[in-house]
Amino acid sequence: MNDQAHAAFLSEFNKIQEVSIANANRGVTHAEFVTGVQRRTMGFRCVIGEPSHLIRGFRRKIFGALVLLYLVVPTVFISLWALHRRDWWLLFGIAGSAIGIRIAARLQFDPRKQNSVGSYLLIAFVASWIFAGLHSYYVFFSLSVSWGFILFAIADCSESAYALQSLVENSDHFDQAIALQRIMIIRKAEKEPNQTPEPTAPSGRGSS
């Protein structure tokens, strides 16, 4: 009975989502989408899959290279470097890079915090270089964490930007994504020049 209720809930939820997507996308032409993007009053949200699936052309290769840089290169390079130096402690740099990726992934929806953490990691790398020397473990491990963090953040930003550019440049690609309900059009309020923001009451919650 619980399985049937769960299946019925998912079915109803999917129907509601399809209606919401259809309403958001209704009547939006490619020309209107391009104008909205240029005015920063329109964007999109992926409904099916990741934004990387929408990337077309040479940008897809660039994005693939960025993914390899943060996902594969640290494992290969650190393993070879540890073998060359005959120092297996260096293999912990692979874990350090994975930790950097994990931190960046948790902060990908908060660019301000992501930028702050990235700055702290770079400062830690430079400080360890100055005070501990270039060949110290501190420098190597801080570089490993910084590498994973920064490359993931760059790839994440590039993914969204490249997907948006692909939709803007190719009307057929945009129409197909709309027809298959792979994206949902997001409308944003257009800011008037020299508009004074209205004061808002404090939320009463501290920032996390």
C-alpha positions as CSV (number, residue, x, y, z in Angstrom):
1,M,0.0,0.0,0.0
2,N,2.9,2.4,0.8
3,D,4.5,1.6,-2.5
4,Q,1.3,2.4,-4.3
5,A,0.8,5.6,-2.4
6,H,4.4,6.6,-3.2
7,A,4.0,5.8,-6.9
8,A,0.8,7.8,-7.0
9,F,2.5,10.8,-5.3
10,L,5.4,10.7,-7.8
11,S,3.0,10.5,-10.7
12,E,1.0,13.5,-9.4
13,F,4.2,15.4,-8.7
14,N,5.5,14.8,-12.3
15,K,2.2,16.0,-13.7
16,I,2.3,19.2,-11.7
17,Q,6.0,19.7,-12.7
18,E,5.2,19.2,-16.4
19,V,2.4,21.8,-16.1
20,S,4.7,24.3,-14.4
21,I,7.4,23.8,-17.1
22,A,4.9,24.2,-19.9
23,N,3.5,27.4,-18.4
24,A,6.9,28.8,-17.9
25,N,8.0,28.0,-21.4
26,R,4.8,28.8,-23.2
27,G,5.2,31.4,-26.0
28,V,8.9,32.0,-25.4
29,T,10.6,32.2,-28.8
30,H,14.4,32.0,-29.4
31,A,14.5,35.7,-30.2
32,E,12.8,36.6,-27.0
33,F,15.1,34.3,-25.0
34,V,18.2,35.9,-26.6
35,T,16.9,39.4,-25.8
36,G,16.1,38.4,-22.3
37,V,19.6,37.0,-21.8
38,Q,21.1,40.1,-23.1
39,R,19.0,42.2,-20.8
40,R,19.7,39.8,-17.9
41,T,15.9,39.3,-17.4
42,M,15.8,35.7,-18.5
43,G,17.7,32.5,-17.9
44,F,17.0,28.8,-17.7
45,R,17.1,25.9,-15.3
46,C,17.8,22.3,-16.3
47,V,14.9,19.9,-15.7
48,I,16.4,16.8,-17.3
49,G,20.1,16.1,-16.9
50,E,23.0,18.5,-16.3
51,P,23.7,21.8,-18.1
52,S,26.7,20.0,-19.7
53,H,24.3,18.0,-21.9
54,L,23.3,21.3,-23.5
55,I,26.8,22.4,-24.4
56,R,27.5,22.2,-28.2
57,G,30.5,22.8,-30.4
58,F,34.1,23.4,-29.3
59,R,32.9,24.5,-25.9
60,R,32.1,20.9,-25.1
61,K,35.7,20.0,-25.6
62,I,36.9,22.8,-23.4
63,F,34.5,21.7,-20.6
64,G,35.6,18.1,-21.0
65,A,39.2,19.3,-20.6
66,L,38.4,21.2,-17.4
67,V,36.7,18.1,-16.0
68,L,39.8,16.0,-16.7
69,L,42.0,18.7,-15.1
70,Y,40.2,18.4,-11.7
71,L,39.1,14.8,-11.8
72,V,41.9,12.8,-13.6
73,V,45.0,14.9,-13.7
74,P,45.6,15.0,-9.9
75,T,45.4,11.2,-9.6
76,V,47.8,10.6,-12.5
77,F,50.3,13.4,-11.7
78,I,50.5,12.7,-8.0
79,S,50.9,9.0,-8.5
80,L,53.8,9.6,-11.0
81,W,55.3,12.2,-8.7
82,A,55.2,9.9,-5.7
83,L,56.8,7.1,-7.7
84,H,59.5,9.5,-8.9
85,R,60.3,10.8,-5.4
86,R,59.9,7.4,-3.8
87,D,57.7,9.1,-1.3
88,W,54.3,7.4,-0.8
89,W,53.1,10.0,1.6
90,L,52.6,12.2,-1.4
91,L,49.7,10.0,-2.4
92,F,47.6,11.7,0.2
93,G,47.6,14.6,-2.2
94,I,45.0,12.6,-4.2
95,A,42.7,12.7,-1.1
96,G,43.5,16.4,-0.7
97,S,42.4,17.1,-4.2
98,A,39.2,15.1,-3.7
99,I,38.5,17.1,-0.5
100,G,38.9,20.4,-2.5
101,I,36.5,19.1,-5.1
102,R,34.0,18.1,-2.3
103,I,34.2,21.5,-0.7
104,A,33.7,23.3,-4.0
105,A,30.7,21.1,-4.9
106,R,29.0,21.9,-1.5
107,L,29.5,25.6,-2.2
108,Q,28.5,25.7,-5.9
109,F,25.2,27.4,-5.1
110,D,26.9,30.1,-3.0
111,P,29.5,31.8,-5.2
112,R,30.4,34.4,-2.5
113,K,31.4,31.7,0.0
114,Q,33.1,29.7,-2.8
115,N,35.2,32.7,-3.7
116,S,36.1,33.3,-0.1
117,V,37.1,29.7,0.5
118,G,39.2,29.7,-2.7
119,S,41.0,32.9,-1.5
120,Y,41.8,31.3,1.9
121,L,43.2,28.2,0.2
122,L,45.4,30.3,-2.0
123,I,46.6,32.3,1.0
124,A,47.3,29.0,2.8
125,F,49.3,27.7,-0.1
126,V,51.4,30.9,-0.4
127,A,52.0,31.1,3.4
128,S,53.1,27.5,3.5
129,W,55.4,28.1,0.6
130,I,57.0,31.1,2.4
131,F,57.3,29.6,5.9
132,A,57.8,25.9,5.2
133,G,59.7,25.9,1.8
134,L,58.8,24.8,-1.6
135,H,59.4,21.1,-1.1
136,S,57.5,20.7,2.2
137,Y,54.4,18.5,2.6
138,Y,52.4,21.6,3.6
139,V,53.0,23.2,0.2
140,F,52.2,20.0,-1.7
141,F,49.0,19.2,0.2
142,S,47.7,22.8,0.2
143,L,48.4,22.9,-3.6
144,S,46.5,19.6,-4.0
145,V,43.4,20.9,-2.2
146,S,43.6,24.2,-4.0
147,W,43.9,22.5,-7.4
148,G,40.7,20.4,-6.9
149,F,38.8,23.3,-5.5
150,I,39.7,25.9,-8.0
151,L,39.4,23.7,-11.1
152,F,36.0,22.3,-10.0
153,A,34.8,25.9,-9.5
154,I,36.0,27.0,-12.9
155,A,34.4,23.9,-14.6
156,D,31.2,24.5,-12.7
157,C,30.9,28.2,-13.8
158,S,32.0,27.3,-17.4
159,E,29.3,24.6,-17.6
160,S,26.4,27.0,-17.0
161,A,27.9,29.7,-19.1
162,Y,28.6,27.4,-22.1
163,A,25.2,25.8,-21.9
164,L,23.6,29.3,-22.0
165,Q,25.7,30.4,-24.9
166,S,24.9,27.2,-26.8
167,L,21.1,27.9,-26.3
168,V,21.6,31.5,-27.4
169,E,23.6,30.8,-30.5
170,N,21.5,27.8,-31.9
171,S,17.8,28.3,-32.3
172,D,17.2,24.7,-33.3
173,H,19.0,23.5,-30.1
174,F,16.8,25.9,-28.1
175,D,13.6,24.8,-29.7
176,Q,14.4,21.1,-29.1
177,A,15.2,21.7,-25.5
178,I,11.9,23.5,-25.1
179,A,9.9,20.8,-26.9
180,L,11.5,18.0,-24.8
181,Q,11.0,20.0,-21.6
182,R,14.7,19.7,-20.8
183,I,14.8,23.3,-19.6
184,M,12.6,25.6,-17.8
185,I,12.7,29.4,-18.6
186,I,13.4,31.6,-15.6
187,R,12.2,35.2,-15.7
188,K,14.0,37.8,-13.6
189,A,12.8,41.3,-12.8
190,E,14.5,44.0,-14.8
191,K,16.3,46.6,-12.6
192,E,15.6,50.2,-13.5
193,P,18.6,52.5,-13.7
194,N,19.2,54.6,-10.6
195,Q,16.5,52.7,-8.7
196,T,16.8,53.1,-5.0
197,P,16.2,49.7,-3.3
198,E,13.5,49.6,-0.7
199,P,14.6,48.9,2.9
200,T,13.9,45.3,4.0
201,A,13.3,44.1,7.5
202,P,16.0,41.8,8.9
203,S,15.3,38.1,8.7
204,G,16.4,37.4,12.2
205,R,18.6,34.6,11.1
206,G,22.4,34.7,10.9
207,S,24.2,33.6,7.8
208,S,25.3,30.1,7.8
